[in-house]
Amino acid sequence: MMYISGNKERCVIIATYLIENKATVRAVAAHFGISKSTVHKDVTQTLKRVNKTLYYQAKQILAINKQERHLRGGEATRQKYINIKTVK
């Protein structure tokens, strides 16, 4: 679990991790042990008030992730059925 005294500090740390690793919201949430909703709110709302430069960088990563999500979902489904076939 990630316990930091203020939301301002947390949102900067989360955004920095997101940008450096080009991670998804789900991956960031798992890394810090917080919910996806918290990550998304910190990056899209709180960060905008705290650090605009970091906010725009994080926004670009989120936009890329949104464009690629259908590909990730399709690949996950493909892998699922490949694993089912190899088990039988």
Distance bins in CASP14 RR format, pairs under 12 A and 6 or more apart:
PFRMAT RR
TARGET T0000
AUTHOR 0000-0000-0000
RMODE 2
METHOD distances of the structure
MODEL  1
1 10 0 0 0 0 0 1 0 0 0 0 0
1 29 0 0 0 0 0 1 0 0 0 0 0
1 30 0 0 0 0 0 1 0 0 0 0 0
1 31 0 0 0 0 0 1 0 0 0 0 0
1 32 0 0 0 0 1 0 0 0 0 0 0
1 33 1 0 1 0 0 0 0 0 0 0 0
1 34 1 0 0 1 0 0 0 0 0 0 0
1 35 0 0 0 0 0 1 0 0 0 0 0
1 38 0 0 0 0 0 1 0 0 0 0 0
2 9 0 0 0 0 0 1 0 0 0 0 0
2 10 1 0 0 1 0 0 0 0 0 0 0
2 11 0 0 0 0 0 1 0 0 0 0 0
2 13 1 0 0 1 0 0 0 0 0 0 0
2 14 0 0 0 0 1 0 0 0 0 0 0
2 17 0 0 0 0 0 1 0 0 0 0 0
2 28 0 0 0 0 0 1 0 0 0 0 0
2 29 0 0 0 0 1 0 0 0 0 0 0
2 30 0 0 0 0 0 1 0 0 0 0 0
2 31 0 0 0 0 1 0 0 0 0 0 0
2 32 1 0 1 0 0 0 0 0 0 0 0
2 33 1 0 1 0 0 0 0 0 0 0 0
2 34 1 0 1 0 0 0 0 0 0 0 0
2 35 0 0 0 0 0 1 0 0 0 0 0
2 38 0 0 0 0 1 0 0 0 0 0 0
2 39 0 0 0 0 0 1 0 0 0 0 0
2 42 0 0 0 0 0 1 0 0 0 0 0
3 9 0 0 0 0 0 1 0 0 0 0 0
3 10 0 0 0 0 1 0 0 0 0 0 0
3 13 0 0 0 0 0 1 0 0 0 0 0
3 32 0 0 0 0 0 1 0 0 0 0 0
3 33 0 0 0 0 0 1 0 0 0 0 0
3 34 0 0 0 0 1 0 0 0 0 0 0
4 10 1 0 1 0 0 0 0 0 0 0 0
4 11 0 0 0 0 1 0 0 0 0 0 0
4 12 0 0 0 0 1 0 0 0 0 0 0
4 13 1 0 0 1 0 0 0 0 0 0 0
4 14 0 0 0 0 1 0 0 0 0 0 0
4 32 0 0 0 0 1 0 0 0 0 0 0
4 34 0 0 0 0 0 1 0 0 0 0 0
4 38 0 0 0 0 0 1 0 0 0 0 0
4 42 0 0 0 0 0 1 0 0 0 0 0
5 13 0 0 0 0 0 1 0 0 0 0 0
6 12 0 0 0 0 0 1 0 0 0 0 0
6 13 0 0 0 0 0 1 0 0 0 0 0
6 14 0 0 0 0 0 1 0 0 0 0 0
6 42 0 0 0 0 0 1 0 0 0 0 0
6 46 0 0 0 0 1 0 0 0 0 0 0
6 50 0 0 0 0 0 1 0 0 0 0 0
7 13 0 0 0 0 0 1 0 0 0 0 0
7 14 0 0 0 0 1 0 0 0 0 0 0
7 15 0 0 0 0 0 1 0 0 0 0 0
7 34 0 0 0 0 0 1 0 0 0 0 0
7 38 0 0 0 0 1 0 0 0 0 0 0
7 39 0 0 0 0 0 1 0 0 0 0 0
7 41 0 0 0 0 1 0 0 0 0 0 0
7 42 1 0 0 1 0 0 0 0 0 0 0
7 43 0 0 0 0 0 1 0 0 0 0 0
7 45 0 0 0 0 1 0 0 0 0 0 0
7 46 1 0 1 0 0 0 0 0 0 0 0
7 47 0 0 0 0 1 0 0 0 0 0 0
7 49 0 0 0 0 1 0 0 0 0 0 0
7 50 0 0 0 0 1 0 0 0 0 0 0
8 14 0 0 0 0 0 1 0 0 0 0 0
8 15 0 0 0 0 0 1 0 0 0 0 0
8 42 0 0 0 0 1 0 0 0 0 0 0
8 45 0 0 0 0 0 1 0 0 0 0 0
8 46 1 0 0 1 0 0 0 0 0 0 0
8 47 0 0 0 0 1 0 0 0 0 0 0
8 48 0 0 0 0 0 1 0 0 0 0 0
8 49 0 0 0 0 1 0 0 0 0 0 0
8 50 1 0 1 0 0 0 0 0 0 0 0
8 51 0 0 0 0 1 0 0 0 0 0 0
8 54 0 0 0 0 0 1 0 0 0 0 0
9 15 0 0 0 0 0 1 0 0 0 0 0
9 16 0 0 0 0 0 1 0 0 0 0 0
9 42 0 0 0 0 0 1 0 0 0 0 0
9 46 0 0 0 0 0 1 0 0 0 0 0
9 47 0 0 0 0 0 1 0 0 0 0 0
9 50 0 0 0 0 1 0 0 0 0 0 0
9 51 0 0 0 0 0 1 0 0 0 0 0
10 16 0 0 0 0 0 1 0 0 0 0 0
10 17 0 0 0 0 0 1 0 0 0 0 0
10 28 0 0 0 0 0 1 0 0 0 0 0
10 32 0 0 0 0 1 0 0 0 0 0 0
10 33 0 0 0 0 0 1 0 0 0 0 0
10 34 0 0 0 0 1 0 0 0 0 0 0
10 38 0 0 0 0 1 0 0 0 0 0 0
10 39 0 0 0 0 1 0 0 0 0 0 0
10 41 0 0 0 0 0 1 0 0 0 0 0
10 42 1 0 0 1 0 0 0 0 0 0 0
10 43 0 0 0 0 0 1 0 0 0 0 0
10 46 0 0 0 0 1 0 0 0 0 0 0
10 47 0 0 0 0 1 0 0 0 0 0 0
10 50 0 0 0 0 1 0 0 0 0 0 0
11 17 0 0 0 0 0 1 0 0 0 0 0
11 18 0 0 0 0 0 1 0 0 0 0 0
11 28 0 0 0 0 0 1 0 0 0 0 0
11 32 0 0 0 0 0 1 0 0 0 0 0
11 34 0 0 0 0 0 1 0 0 0 0 0
11 38 0 0 0 0 1 0 0 0 0 0 0
11 39 0 0 0 0 1 0 0 0 0 0 0
11 40 0 0 0 0 0 1 0 0 0 0 0
11 41 0 0 0 0 1 0 0 0 0 0 0
11 42 1 1 0 0 0 0 0 0 0 0 0
11 43 1 0 0 1 0 0 0 0 0 0 0
11 44 0 0 0 0 1 0 0 0 0 0 0
11 45 0 0 0 0 1 0 0 0 0 0 0
11 46 1 0 1 0 0 0 0 0 0 0 0
11 47 1 0 1 0 0 0 0 0 0 0 0
11 48 0 0 0 0 1 0 0 0 0 0 0
11 49 0 0 0 0 1 0 0 0 0 0 0
11 50 1 0 1 0 0 0 0 0 0 0 0
11 51 0 0 0 0 1 0 0 0 0 0 0
11 54 0 0 0 0 1 0 0 0 0 0 0
11 55 0 0 0 0 1 0 0 0 0 0 0
11 58 0 0 0 0 1 0 0 0 0 0 0
12 18 0 0 0 0 0 1 0 0 0 0 0
12 19 0 0 0 0 0 1 0 0 0 0 0
12 42 0 0 0 0 1 0 0 0 0 0 0
12 43 0 0 0 0 0 1 0 0 0 0 0
12 46 0 0 0 0 1 0 0 0 0 0 0
12 47 1 0 0 1 0 0 0 0 0 0 0
12 48 0 0 0 0 0 1 0 0 0 0 0
12 49 0 0 0 0 0 1 0 0 0 0 0
12 50 1 0 0 1 0 0 0 0 0 0 0
12 51 1 0 1 0 0 0 0 0 0 0 0
12 52 0 0 0 0 0 1 0 0 0 0 0
12 53 0 0 0 0 0 1 0 0 0 0 0
12 54 1 0 0 1 0 0 0 0 0 0 0
12 55 0 0 0 0 1 0 0 0 0 0 0
12 57 0 0 0 0 0 1 0 0 0 0 0
12 58 0 0 0 0 0 1 0 0 0 0 0
13 19 0 0 0 0 0 1 0 0 0 0 0
13 20 0 0 0 0 0 1 0 0 0 0 0
13 28 0 0 0 0 1 0 0 0 0 0 0
13 31 0 0 0 0 0 1 0 0 0 0 0
13 32 1 0 0 1 0 0 0 0 0 0 0
13 34 0 0 0 0 0 1 0 0 0 0 0
13 39 0 0 0 0 0 1 0 0 0 0 0
13 42 0 0 0 0 1 0 0 0 0 0 0
13 43 0 0 0 0 0 1 0 0 0 0 0
13 46 0 0 0 0 0 1 0 0 0 0 0
13 47 0 0 0 0 0 1 0 0 0 0 0
13 50 0 0 0 0 0 1 0 0 0 0 0
13 51 0 0 0 0 0 1 0 0 0 0 0
13 54 0 0 0 0 0 1 0 0 0 0 0
13 58 0 0 0 0 0 1 0 0 0 0 0
14 20 0 0 0 0 0 1 0 0 0 0 0
14 21 0 0 0 0 0 1 0 0 0 0 0
14 23 0 0 0 0 1 0 0 0 0 0 0
14 25 0 0 0 0 1 0 0 0 0 0 0
14 27 0 0 0 0 0 1 0 0 0 0 0
14 28 1 0 1 0 0 0 0 0 0 0 0
14 29 0 0 0 0 1 0 0 0 0 0 0
14 31 0 0 0 0 1 0 0 0 0 0 0
14 32 1 0 0 1 0 0 0 0 0 0 0
14 33 0 0 0 0 0 1 0 0 0 0 0
14 34 0 0 0 0 1 0 0 0 0 0 0
14 35 0 0 0 0 0 1 0 0 0 0 0
14 36 0 0 0 0 0 1 0 0 0 0 0
14 38 0 0 0 0 1 0 0 0 0 0 0
14 39 1 0 1 0 0 0 0 0 0 0 0
14 40 0 0 0 0 1 0 0 0 0 0 0
14 41 0 0 0 0 0 1 0 0 0 0 0
14 42 1 0 1 0 0 0 0 0 0 0 0
14 43 1 0 0 1 0 0 0 0 0 0 0
14 44 0 0 0 0 0 1 0 0 0 0 0
14 46 0 0 0 0 1 0 0 0 0 0 0
14 47 0 0 0 0 1 0 0 0 0 0 0
14 50 0 0 0 0 0 1 0 0 0 0 0
14 51 0 0 0 0 0 1 0 0 0 0 0
14 54 0 0 0 0 1 0 0 0 0 0 0
14 55 0 0 0 0 0 1 0 0 0 0 0
14 58 0 0 0 0 1 0 0 0 0 0 0
14 61 0 0 0 0 0 1 0 0 0 0 0
14 62 0 0 0 0 0 1 0 0 0 0 0
15 21 0 0 0 0 0 1 0 0 0 0 0
15 23 0 0 0 0 0 1 0 0 0 0 0
15 25 0 0 0 0 0 1 0 0 0 0 0
15 28 0 0 0 0 1 0 0 0 0 0 0
15 32 0 0 0 0 0 1 0 0 0 0 0
15 39 0 0 0 0 1 0 0 0 0 0 0
15 40 0 0 0 0 0 1 0 0 0 0 0
15 41 0 0 0 0 0 1 0 0 0 0 0
15 42 1 0 0 1 0 0 0 0 0 0 0
15 43 1 0 1 0 0 0 0 0 0 0 0
15 44 0 0 0 0 1 0 0 0 0 0 0
15 45 0 0 0 0 0 1 0 0 0 0 0
15 46 0 0 0 0 1 0 0 0 0 0 0
15 47 1 0 1 0 0 0 0 0 0 0 0
15 48 0 0 0 0 0 1 0 0 0 0 0
15 50 0 0 0 0 1 0 0 0 0 0 0
15 51 1 0 0 1 0 0 0 0 0 0 0
15 52 0 0 0 0 0 1 0 0 0 0 0
15 53 0 0 0 0 0 1 0 0 0 0 0
15 54 1 0 1 0 0 0 0 0 0 0 0
15 55 1 0 0 1 0 0 0 0 0 0 0
15 56 0 0 0 0 0 1 0 0 0 0 0
15 57 1 0 0 1 0 0 0 0 0 0 0
15 58 1 0 1 0 0 0 0 0 0 0 0
15 59 0 0 0 0 1 0 0 0 0 0 0
15 60 0 0 0 0 0 1 0 0 0 0 0
15 61 0 0 0 0 1 0 0 0 0 0 0
15 62 0 0 0 0 0 1 0 0 0 0 0
16 23 0 0 0 0 0 1 0 0 0 0 0
16 28 0 0 0 0 0 1 0 0 0 0 0
16 31 0 0 0 0 0 1 0 0 0 0 0
16 32 0 0 0 0 0 1 0 0 0 0 0
16 42 0 0 0 0 0 1 0 0 0 0 0
16 43 0 0 0 0 0 1 0 0 0 0 0
16 47 0 0 0 0 0 1 0 0 0 0 0
16 50 0 0 0 0 0 1 0 0 0 0 0
16 51 0 0 0 0 1 0 0 0 0 0 0
16 53 0 0 0 0 0 1 0 0 0 0 0
16 54 1 0 0 1 0 0 0 0 0 0 0
16 55 0 0 0 0 0 1 0 0 0 0 0
16 57 0 0 0 0 1 0 0 0 0 0 0
16 58 0 0 0 0 1 0 0 0 0 0 0
16 61 0 0 0 0 0 1 0 0 0 0 0
17 23 1 0 0 1 0 0 0 0 0 0 0
17 24 0 0 0 0 0 1 0 0 0 0 0
17 25 0 0 0 0 0 1 0 0 0 0 0
17 27 0 0 0 0 1 0 0 0 0 0 0
17 28 1 0 1 0 0 0 0 0 0 0 0
17 29 0 0 0 0 0 1 0 0 0 0 0
17 30 0 0 0 0 0 1 0 0 0 0 0
17 31 1 0 0 1 0 0 0 0 0 0 0
17 32 1 0 0 1 0 0 0 0 0 0 0
17 33 0 0 0 0 0 1 0 0 0 0 0
17 34 0 0 0 0 0 1 0 0 0 0 0
17 39 0 0 0 0 1 0 0 0 0 0 0
17 42 0 0 0 0 0 1 0 0 0 0 0
17 43 0 0 0 0 0 1 0 0 0 0 0
17 54 0 0 0 0 0 1 0 0 0 0 0
17 58 0 0 0 0 1 0 0 0 0 0 0
17 61 0 0 0 0 0 1 0 0 0 0 0
18 24 0 0 0 0 1 0 0 0 0 0 0
18 25 1 0 0 1 0 0 0 0 0 0 0
18 26 0 0 0 0 0 1 0 0 0 0 0
18 27 0 0 0 0 1 0 0 0 0 0 0
18 28 1 0 1 0 0 0 0 0 0 0 0
18 29 0 0 0 0 0 1 0 0 0 0 0
18 31 0 0 0 0 1 0 0 0 0 0 0
18 32 0 0 0 0 0 1 0 0 0 0 0
18 39 1 0 0 1 0 0 0 0 0 0 0
18 40 0 0 0 0 0 1 0 0 0 0 0
18 42 0 0 0 0 1 0 0 0 0 0 0
18 43 1 0 0 1 0 0 0 0 0 0 0
18 44 0 0 0 0 0 1 0 0 0 0 0
18 47 0 0 0 0 1 0 0 0 0 0 0
18 54 0 0 0 0 1 0 0 0 0 0 0
18 55 0 0 0 0 0 1 0 0 0 0 0
18 57 0 0 0 0 1 0 0 0 0 0 0
18 58 1 0 1 0 0 0 0 0 0 0 0
18 59 0 0 0 0 0 1 0 0 0 0 0
18 60 0 0 0 0 0 1 0 0 0 0 0
18 61 1 0 1 0 0 0 0 0 0 0 0
18 62 1 0 0 1 0 0 0 0 0 0 0
18 64 0 0 0 0 0 1 0 0 0 0 0
18 65 0 0 0 0 1 0 0 0 0 0 0
19 28 0 0 0 0 0 1 0 0 0 0 0
19 43 0 0 0 0 1 0 0 0 0 0 0
19 47 0 0 0 0 0 1 0 0 0 0 0
19 51 0 0 0 0 0 1 0 0 0 0 0
19 53 0 0 0 0 0 1 0 0 0 0 0
19 54 1 0 0 1 0 0 0 0 0 0 0
19 55 0 0 0 0 0 1 0 0 0 0 0
19 56 0 0 0 0 0 1 0 0 0 0 0
19 57 1 0 1 0 0 0 0 0 0 0 0
19 58 1 0 1 0 0 0 0 0 0 0 0
19 59 0 0 0 0 0 1 0 0 0 0 0
19 60 0 0 0 0 1 0 0 0 0 0 0
19 61 1 0 1 0 0 0 0 0 0 0 0
19 62 0 0 0 0 0 1 0 0 0 0 0
19 64 0 0 0 0 0 1 0 0 0 0 0
19 65 0 0 0 0 0 1 0 0 0 0 0
20 27 0 0 0 0 0 1 0 0 0 0 0
20 28 0 0 0 0 0 1 0 0 0 0 0
20 31 0 0 0 0 0 1 0 0 0 0 0
20 54 0 0 0 0 0 1 0 0 0 0 0
20 57 0 0 0 0 0 1 0 0 0 0 0
20 58 0 0 0 0 0 1 0 0 0 0 0
20 61 0 0 0 0 1 0 0 0 0 0 0
21 27 1 0 0 1 0 0 0 0 0 0 0
21 28 0 0 0 0 1 0 0 0 0 0 0
21 30 0 0 0 0 0 1 0 0 0 0 0
21 31 0 0 0 0 1 0 0 0 0 0 0
21 32 0 0 0 0 0 1 0 0 0 0 0
21 58 0 0 0 0 0 1 0 0 0 0 0
21 61 0 0 0 0 1 0 0 0 0 0 0
21 65 0 0 0 0 0 1 0 0 0 0 0
22 28 0 0 0 0 0 1 0 0 0 0 0
22 57 0 0 0 0 0 1 0 0 0 0 0
22 58 0 0 0 0 0 1 0 0 0 0 0
22 60 0 0 0 0 1 0 0 0 0 0 0
22 61 1 0 1 0 0 0 0 0 0 0 0
22 62 0 0 0 0 0 1 0 0 0 0 0
22 63 0 0 0 0 0 1 0 0 0 0 0
22 64 1 0 0 1 0 0 0 0 0 0 0
22 65 0 0 0 0 1 0 0 0 0 0 0
22 68 0 0 0 0 0 1 0 0 0 0 0
23 29 0 0 0 0 1 0 0 0 0 0 0
23 30 0 0 0 0 1 0 0 0 0 0 0
23 31 1 0 0 1 0 0 0 0 0 0 0
23 32 0 0 0 0 0 1 0 0 0 0 0
23 36 0 0 0 0 0 1 0 0 0 0 0
23 39 0 0 0 0 1 0 0 0 0 0 0
23 43 0 0 0 0 0 1 0 0 0 0 0
23 58 0 0 0 0 0 1 0 0 0 0 0
23 61 1 0 0 1 0 0 0 0 0 0 0
23 62 0 0 0 0 0 1 0 0 0 0 0
23 64 0 0 0 0 0 1 0 0 0 0 0
23 65 0 0 0 0 1 0 0 0 0 0 0
24 30 0 0 0 0 1 0 0 0 0 0 0
24 31 0 0 0 0 0 1 0 0 0 0 0
24 36 0 0 0 0 1 0 0 0 0 0 0
24 39 0 0 0 0 1 0 0 0 0 0 0
24 40 0 0 0 0 0 1 0 0 0 0 0
24 43 0 0 0 0 0 1 0 0 0 0 0
24 61 0 0 0 0 1 0 0 0 0 0 0
24 62 0 0 0 0 1 0 0 0 0 0 0
24 64 0 0 0 0 1 0 0 0 0 0 0
24 65 1 0 1 0 0 0 0 0 0 0 0
24 66 0 0 0 0 1 0 0 0 0 0 0
24 68 0 0 0 0 1 0 0 0 0 0 0
24 69 0 0 0 0 1 0 0 0 0 0 0
24 72 1 0 0 1 0 0 0 0 0 0 0
24 73 0 0 0 0 0 1 0 0 0 0 0
25 31 0 0 0 0 0 1 0 0 0 0 0
25 32 0 0 0 0 0 1 0 0 0 0 0
25 34 0 0 0 0 0 1 0 0 0 0 0
25 35 0 0 0 0 1 0 0 0 0 0 0
25 36 1 0 1 0 0 0 0 0 0 0 0
25 37 0 0 0 0 1 0 0 0 0 0 0
25 38 0 0 0 0 1 0 0 0 0 0 0
25 39 1 0 1 0 0 0 0 0 0 0 0
25 40 1 0 1 0 0 0 0 0 0 0 0
25 41 0 0 0 0 0 1 0 0 0 0 0
25 42 0 0 0 0 0 1 0 0 0 0 0
25 43 1 0 0 1 0 0 0 0 0 0 0
25 44 0 0 0 0 1 0 0 0 0 0 0
25 58 0 0 0 0 0 1 0 0 0 0 0
25 61 0 0 0 0 1 0 0 0 0 0 0
25 62 1 0 0 1 0 0 0 0 0 0 0
25 65 1 0 0 1 0 0 0 0 0 0 0
25 66 0 0 0 0 1 0 0 0 0 0 0
25 69 0 0 0 0 0 1 0 0 0 0 0
26 32 0 0 0 0 0 1 0 0 0 0 0
26 33 0 0 0 0 0 1 0 0 0 0 0
26 34 0 0 0 0 0 1 0 0 0 0 0
26 35 0 0 0 0 0 1 0 0 0 0 0
26 36 1 0 1 0 0 0 0 0 0 0 0
26 37 0 0 0 0 0 1 0 0 0 0 0
26 39 0 0 0 0 1 0 0 0 0 0 0
26 40 0 0 0 0 0 1 0 0 0 0 0
26 62 0 0 0 0 0 1 0 0 0 0 0
26 65 0 0 0 0 1 0 0 0 0 0 0
26 69 0 0 0 0 0 1 0 0 0 0 0
26 72 0 0 0 0 1 0 0 0 0 0 0
26 73 0 0 0 0 0 1 0 0 0 0 0
26 76 0 0 0 0 0 1 0 0 0 0 0
27 33 0 0 0 0 0 1 0 0 0 0 0
27 36 0 0 0 0 1 0 0 0 0 0 0
27 39 0 0 0 0 1 0 0 0 0 0 0
27 61 0 0 0 0 0 1 0 0 0 0 0
27 65 0 0 0 0 1 0 0 0 0 0 0
27 72 0 0 0 0 0 1 0 0 0 0 0
28 34 0 0 0 0 1 0 0 0 0 0 0
28 35 0 0 0 0 0 1 0 0 0 0 0
28 36 0 0 0 0 1 0 0 0 0 0 0
28 37 0 0 0 0 0 1 0 0 0 0 0
28 38 0 0 0 0 1 0 0 0 0 0 0
28 39 1 0 1 0 0 0 0 0 0 0 0
28 40 0 0 0 0 1 0 0 0 0 0 0
28 42 0 0 0 0 1 0 0 0 0 0 0
28 43 0 0 0 0 1 0 0 0 0 0 0
28 58 0 0 0 0 1 0 0 0 0 0 0
28 61 0 0 0 0 1 0 0 0 0 0 0
28 62 0 0 0 0 0 1 0 0 0 0 0
28 65 0 0 0 0 0 1 0 0 0 0 0
29 35 1 0 1 0 0 0 0 0 0 0 0
29 36 1 0 1 0 0 0 0 0 0 0 0
29 37 0 0 0 0 1 0 0 0 0 0 0
29 38 1 0 0 1 0 0 0 0 0 0 0
29 39 1 0 1 0 0 0 0 0 0 0 0
29 40 0 0 0 0 1 0 0 0 0 0 0
29 41 0 0 0 0 0 1 0 0 0 0 0
29 42 0 0 0 0 0 1 0 0 0 0 0
29 43 0 0 0 0 0 1 0 0 0 0 0
30 36 0 0 0 0 1 0 0 0 0 0 0
30 39 0 0 0 0 1 0 0 0 0 0 0
31 39 0 0 0 0 1 0 0 0 0 0 0
32 38 0 0 0 0 1 0 0 0 0 0 0
32 39 1 0 0 1 0 0 0 0 0 0 0
32 42 0 0 0 0 1 0 0 0 0 0 0
32 43 0 0 0 0 0 1 0 0 0 0 0
33 39 0 0 0 0 1 0 0 0 0 0 0
34 40 0 0 0 0 0 1 0 0 0 0 0
34 41 0 0 0 0 0 1 0 0 0 0 0
34 42 0 0 0 0 1 0 0 0 0 0 0
34 43 0 0 0 0 0 1 0 0 0 0 0
35 41 0 0 0 0 1 0 0 0 0 0 0
35 42 0 0 0 0 0 1 0 0 0 0 0
36 42 0 0 0 0 0 1 0 0 0 0 0
36 43 0 0 0 0 0 1 0 0 0 0 0
36 44 0 0 0 0 0 1 0 0 0 0 0
36 65 0 0 0 0 0 1 0 0 0 0 0
37 43 0 0 0 0 0 1 0 0 0 0 0
37 44 0 0 0 0 0 1 0 0 0 0 0
37 45 0 0 0 0 0 1 0 0 0 0 0
38 44 0 0 0 0 0 1 0 0 0 0 0
38 45 0 0 0 0 0 1 0 0 0 0 0
38 46 0 0 0 0 1 0 0 0 0 0 0
39 45 0 0 0 0 0 1 0 0 0 0 0
39 46 0 0 0 0 0 1 0 0 0 0 0
39 47 0 0 0 0 0 1 0 0 0 0 0
39 58 0 0 0 0 0 1 0 0 0 0 0
39 61 0 0 0 0 0 1 0 0 0 0 0
39 62 0 0 0 0 0 1 0 0 0 0 0
39 65 0 0 0 0 0 1 0 0 0 0 0
40 46 0 0 0 0 0 1 0 0 0 0 0
40 47 0 0 0 0 0 1 0 0 0 0 0
40 58 0 0 0 0 0 1 0 0 0 0 0
40 59 0 0 0 0 0 1 0 0 0 0 0
40 62 0 0 0 0 1 0 0 0 0 0 0
40 65 0 0 0 0 0 1 0 0 0 0 0
40 66 0 0 0 0 0 1 0 0 0 0 0
41 47 0 0 0 0 1 0 0 0 0 0 0
41 48 0 0 0 0 0 1 0 0 0 0 0
41 49 0 0 0 0 0 1 0 0 0 0 0
42 48 0 0 0 0 0 1 0 0 0 0 0
42 49 0 0 0 0 0 1 0 0 0 0 0
42 50 0 0 0 0 1 0 0 0 0 0 0
42 51 0 0 0 0 0 1 0 0 0 0 0
42 54 0 0 0 0 0 1 0 0 0 0 0
42 55 0 0 0 0 0 1 0 0 0 0 0
42 58 0 0 0 0 1 0 0 0 0 0 0
42 62 0 0 0 0 0 1 0 0 0 0 0
43 49 0 0 0 0 0 1 0 0 0 0 0
43 50 0 0 0 0 0 1 0 0 0 0 0
43 51 0 0 0 0 0 1 0 0 0 0 0
43 54 0 0 0 0 1 0 0 0 0 0 0
43 55 1 0 0 1 0 0 0 0 0 0 0
43 56 0 0 0 0 0 1 0 0 0 0 0
43 57 0 0 0 0 0 1 0 0 0 0 0
43 58 1 0 1 0 0 0 0 0 0 0 0
43 59 1 0 0 1 0 0 0 0 0 0 0
43 60 0 0 0 0 0 1 0 0 0 0 0
43 61 0 0 0 0 1 0 0 0 0 0 0
43 62 1 0 0 1 0 0 0 0 0 0 0
43 63 0 0 0 0 0 1 0 0 0 0 0
43 65 0 0 0 0 0 1 0 0 0 0 0
44 50 0 0 0 0 0 1 0 0 0 0 0
44 55 0 0 0 0 1 0 0 0 0 0 0
44 56 0 0 0 0 0 1 0 0 0 0 0
44 58 0 0 0 0 1 0 0 0 0 0 0
44 59 1 0 0 1 0 0 0 0 0 0 0
44 61 0 0 0 0 0 1 0 0 0 0 0
44 62 1 0 0 1 0 0 0 0 0 0 0
44 63 0 0 0 0 0 1 0 0 0 0 0
44 66 0 0 0 0 0 1 0 0 0 0 0
45 55 0 0 0 0 1 0 0 0 0 0 0
45 58 0 0 0 0 0 1 0 0 0 0 0
45 59 0 0 0 0 0 1 0 0 0 0 0
46 52 0 0 0 0 0 1 0 0 0 0 0
46 54 0 0 0 0 0 1 0 0 0 0 0
46 55 0 0 0 0 1 0 0 0 0 0 0
46 58 0 0 0 0 0 1 0 0 0 0 0
47 53 0 0 0 0 1 0 0 0 0 0 0
47 54 1 0 0 1 0 0 0 0 0 0 0
47 55 1 0 1 0 0 0 0 0 0 0 0
47 56 0 0 0 0 1 0 0 0 0 0 0
47 57 0 0 0 0 1 0 0 0 0 0 0
47 58 1 0 0 1 0 0 0 0 0 0 0
47 59 0 0 0 0 1 0 0 0 0 0 0
47 61 0 0 0 0 0 1 0 0 0 0 0
47 62 0 0 0 0 0 1 0 0 0 0 0
48 54 0 0 0 0 1 0 0 0 0 0 0
48 55 1 0 1 0 0 0 0 0 0 0 0
48 56 0 0 0 0 1 0 0 0 0 0 0
48 57 0 0 0 0 0 1 0 0 0 0 0
48 58 0 0 0 0 1 0 0 0 0 0 0
48 59 0 0 0 0 1 0 0 0 0 0 0
49 55 0 0 0 0 1 0 0 0 0 0 0
50 58 0 0 0 0 0 1 0 0 0 0 0
51 57 0 0 0 0 1 0 0 0 0 0 0
51 58 0 0 0 0 1 0 0 0 0 0 0
51 59 0 0 0 0 0 1 0 0 0 0 0
52 58 0 0 0 0 0 1 0 0 0 0 0
52 59 0 0 0 0 0 1 0 0 0 0 0
53 59 0 0 0 0 0 1 0 0 0 0 0
53 60 0 0 0 0 0 1 0 0 0 0 0
54 60 0 0 0 0 0 1 0 0 0 0 0
54 61 0 0 0 0 0 1 0 0 0 0 0
55 61 0 0 0 0 0 1 0 0 0 0 0
55 62 0 0 0 0 0 1 0 0 0 0 0
56 62 0 0 0 0 0 1 0 0 0 0 0
56 63 0 0 0 0 0 1 0 0 0 0 0
57 63 0 0 0 0 0 1 0 0 0 0 0
57 64 0 0 0 0 0 1 0 0 0 0 0
58 64 0 0 0 0 0 1 0 0 0 0 0
58 65 0 0 0 0 0 1 0 0 0 0 0
59 65 0 0 0 0 0 1 0 0 0 0 0
59 66 0 0 0 0 0 1 0 0 0 0 0
60 66 0 0 0 0 0 1 0 0 0 0 0
60 67 0 0 0 0 0 1 0 0 0 0 0
61 67 0 0 0 0 0 1 0 0 0 0 0
61 68 0 0 0 0 0 1 0 0 0 0 0
62 68 0 0 0 0 0 1 0 0 0 0 0
62 69 0 0 0 0 0 1 0 0 0 0 0
63 69 0 0 0 0 0 1 0 0 0 0 0
64 71 0 0 0 0 0 1 0 0 0 0 0
64 72 0 0 0 0 0 1 0 0 0 0 0
65 71 0 0 0 0 0 1 0 0 0 0 0
65 72 0 0 0 0 1 0 0 0 0 0 0
65 73 0 0 0 0 0 1 0 0 0 0 0
66 72 0 0 0 0 0 1 0 0 0 0 0
68 74 0 0 0 0 0 1 0 0 0 0 0
68 75 0 0 0 0 1 0 0 0 0 0 0
69 75 0 0 0 0 0 1 0 0 0 0 0
69 76 0 0 0 0 0 1 0 0 0 0 0
70 76 0 0 0 0 0 1 0 0 0 0 0
70 77 0 0 0 0 0 1 0 0 0 0 0
71 77 0 0 0 0 0 1 0 0 0 0 0
71 78 0 0 0 0 0 1 0 0 0 0 0
72 78 0 0 0 0 0 1 0 0 0 0 0
72 79 0 0 0 0 0 1 0 0 0 0 0
73 79 0 0 0 0 1 0 0 0 0 0 0
73 80 0 0 0 0 1 0 0 0 0 0 0
74 80 0 0 0 0 1 0 0 0 0 0 0
74 81 0 0 0 0 0 1 0 0 0 0 0
74 82 0 0 0 0 0 1 0 0 0 0 0
75 81 0 0 0 0 0 1 0 0 0 0 0
75 82 0 0 0 0 0 1 0 0 0 0 0
76 82 0 0 0 0 0 1 0 0 0 0 0
76 83 0 0 0 0 0 1 0 0 0 0 0
77 83 0 0 0 0 0 1 0 0 0 0 0
77 84 0 0 0 0 0 1 0 0 0 0 0
78 84 0 0 0 0 0 1 0 0 0 0 0
78 85 0 0 0 0 0 1 0 0 0 0 0
79 85 0 0 0 0 0 1 0 0 0 0 0
79 86 0 0 0 0 0 1 0 0 0 0 0
80 86 0 0 0 0 0 1 0 0 0 0 0
80 87 0 0 0 0 0 1 0 0 0 0 0
81 87 0 0 0 0 0 1 0 0 0 0 0
81 88 0 0 0 0 0 1 0 0 0 0 0
82 88 0 0 0 0 0 1 0 0 0 0 0
END
